[in-house]
Amino acid sequence: MKIERVCIPKFENVSLNERLEFPREEINETPDFFADYRDNLLQCAKDRLDLARWLTWEVQTNEIEKESATGLRYASKMYAAFLKLAEHPEQDITFKILDLPEVTWNGLGMLEDGRAHPSQWLDAYFLAVITRDSESMDSLANFPVEIMKQSATKAGPVSYKLVEVFQAFHHRQDNYPSLLNQCMKMAVDQGNDWALGIAMGYLETFAALTTDIGFDFNETLAKNIQLQEKYWINASGPDTVPVESFLPLQLLGMACMWRDMGNTVTVESDSLPRFLIEGTYF
């Protein structure tokens, strides 16, 4: 089942090499300045995520695949560290992220600055799924949603409920099916483009992955890859590249889970790199 991407960036305006140059420069500079990165930790992770997203437009050599996978490994650890700081703002915590210099930070001011949003958690958790980073998955699965709600930046009720759904499945809670159904109903009731196009797509695909609700996983995945690309194209507008659609973390993470459960992912898409689904570099 081959899914072609609809959005083709205009590389005649800004070349692919130019798109890749900035995140590569930022990544090269990270070790020298990492001690000062507490407030930029999320951006540091996003630089690596952006690099991986643009690399999906490169010819997928072993070198390109390894560069993408390596960036995502760092990004996963950075997202998890960022949210750990927000969870324990007054506590000094020491982090050793792969080969970066060891740092000790606290999270003072993060909640007041709106730095613990459900969208960040959703990206963080599924980055951990993709990179098979069980340590970060466990840490994020225990992040209290009530603390997230204390952040100055607020989200709609569906966003918080999504976090609860994925945490409940992670912990194999008995109430997971009821939370899944509640969240689907809340998405319909919320009724905006994000709730129906993004949140419902996550929920449908996750339901196909984890329940016997009757959805075929690969068909549901293929449908939502296309619907979510359409959403990001519309949300980005005519003059902005819908970068989020190049590597849809949540759907890609679910494809990884499906494969790791011993099933076959039959959907082929440049947005679902096979080496990430297979966990080749993890």
N, C-alpha and C positions, 0 to 999 in steps of 0.2 A: 504494500500500500504506500505509494510514493506521493508525498505532499510537497508541491512546489511553493516556494515563497512568492507572495504577490508583490511585496515592496522590494524594489531593487534600488539601492542607493545610487545617487548620481556621482560616480567616482570621477567623472570628467570635471566636476566642480571642485570637489575635495578628494584627492586620491586616497586609496586605501593606506598607502604608506604614511601619508600625513595623519590619517585617523589613528594609526598605530603608534606614531612617534611620541605623542604626549604621554600616554600611559606608560610606555616603555621607559621614558626618561624619569618619570615619577618613581617607578619601581626601582630603577637603578640607584636613585638617591635615598631611598627609604632607610637603609642601614645606617647612614651617616647622621640622620636626624630623628631616628625613631623615638628616642627618649622624649622628644617634644611633641609627639604625635597624639597625645591623649584626645584632644579636641578634634583632631583630624583623622582619627582611627577609622571611622566609617567611610570617609572619603578615600582613604588609603585602600580600603577593601573594594570600594566601588571602582577605583582605577583598574584594579586587577580584573574585576568583573567586566568592565567595559572592554578591556583588552581581549578577554575571552570571547566576548560577543562579536567584536569586529573580526577576530581571527576566524570566525565561521565563514567569512568570505574569502579566505585564503585557500590555496590548494592544501589539502589536509595531509601534509607530510608528517613523518614521525616527529620532526623538530617542532613543527607548529602545534601538533597535538600535545607534546610535552610542555611547551610554553603555556598553552591554555590551561592544562591540568594543574601545573605548578602554581599559576596565579590563583586558581580557584581554591587550592589547598590553603594558601595564605589567607585568602579572603574569608574562608570559613572560620579559621581561627580568630581573625580580627573581628568579625561580626559577633562571635560568641564572647570574646573578651569585652567588647563594647557593652553588650547587654549585661554581662556579669557586673561591670562597674555601676551600671544604672540600678541593678538589683540591690547592691550593697554600697550606696554612695559614700558613707562615712568610713568605710573600711579600706585600708591600704592593701592592695592585692598585687602580688608579683606575678608577672607573665613572662614566659619564655616561648615565643612563637617561632617554632622551627629554628632557623639559624639566625634570626634577628637578635639584636642585643637584648638582654634581660632588662625589664623595666618594672618599676613599682609605681602604681597610680592609685588614686581614689576617684570616685564618681561624683564628687561634690558639684552641685549645680546642674547636673545632667537632666534631671527631671524638670527642674525649673526652666531649663532652656528647651524643653520639648523633645528630649533626645531618647525617647523609648516608645516608638510608634509600632503598632501591629504590623505594618508593612515591612519594617525592619526585621521583626521577628520572623515573618514568613519567608523573607529572603534568606535570613540566617539559618533557619532550620533546614530548608531544602538545599542550601549550599552544603550543609553538613551531610545530608542524605546523599547528594551527588558524589561528594568526595569520600564517602564512607567514614566520616569523622564521628565515630560513636561517642567520643568524649564530649564533643560540642553538642551533639544531639541530646544527650542526657542532661547536660547543663541547661539547654534551652527548654527542654520539656518540663523542667522544674521552675521556670521563670514565672512568678506569680502574676496572673493577669491583673489583679488588683493594683499592683505596683505600676503596671503599664498604664492603667487608667489615671494614675496620678500625674502623668506627664502633661506638661503645658500644651502640647500638641495633641488634639483630640481626633478620634476617628469615629465612624459610625458603628452601631451595635454589631453589625455583621462582621466587621473586622476583628473585634474582640472574640466573638463567638467562634470564628475560624480558628483562632489560636487555641481555644478550649477544645475544639474538635480534634485537632492534630495532637494536642497533648494527651487527650483521653485515649486516642488510639495508641500512642507511644507507650502509655502505661497499661494498655489492655484493660481499661476500666469497663465495668459492666454497662455503664450508661453511655458508652460511645455511640451505639446506634441511635439512641434517642437524641443525643446532642447533634448528630449528623442531620437527622430529620428536622430538628428545631432550626438549625442554621439554614437549611434549604428553604424552609418556610419564611424565615426572616429575610432572606435574599429576595424572594418573590415580593414580600411586603415592602421592602425598601425600594425596589422597583427601578432604580436608576441604572444607567448603562454599566457602571462598574459592578454593581451587585449581580446583574443578570448576565453580563458578559465575562467577567473575571471570576468573581466569587462562586457563582453557580458552576462555572467550568471546572474550578478546583474541586468542588463538592461532587459533581457528577463523576469525574475521573477517579476521585478517591473512593467513591462508593463502588465503582466498577472494580477497583483494586482490592477492596477490603471486605466486601459483602457479597451476598448472593441475590442482590436486588434485581438482577436480570440484565444489566448493562454489559455488553461486550467491551472488554478493556481497550483493545486496539481501535475499535470503531469509535469509542468515546474519546480516546486520546486524539485520534486524527481529527475528529470534528472540532474539538476545543483548541487544538493547535491553530486551525484556520480561523475560528471565531475570535480567538485572542489576538491574533495578528491583525485582524480587521479592527478590533477595539483599539489597539495601540496606534494604528494608522490614523484613525479618526481622532483619537485623543491628542495625538502629537501635532496635528494640523499640517498644512501644506508645506511649510518651510522648515519642519523639524523632522529629523530621521527617527523613526520608532525603534530605538535601540533595544528597548525591553523585549521586543518580539524576536530578536535574533537568538536569544537563549532564554526561553521562558522557564525560570528556575523551578517553579512548583510542578509544572507538567513534566519537565525533564526529570525531576526528582522522583516523581511517581513512576515514570518509565524505568528508572533505575531500581526502584523497589520491586516492580513487576518482574524484572529480569532476575533480581537477587532471590526472589521467591521460587525460581526455577521455571519461569514461563518465558515465552518468546515474544519480543517486541517486534511486530511485523510492520510497524509504521516507519517509513524512511523519510527523513526530512533533514535538511541542513541545520534546522533549529534544534534537532535532537542528535548531536554528534554521537556516532556509534561507540567511539572510544570512551566517552563518558558513561554511556549506558552500561558498557561492559566493565567499567572500572579498571581499565587497562593500566593506568598509572597510579592506582591507589592500592 
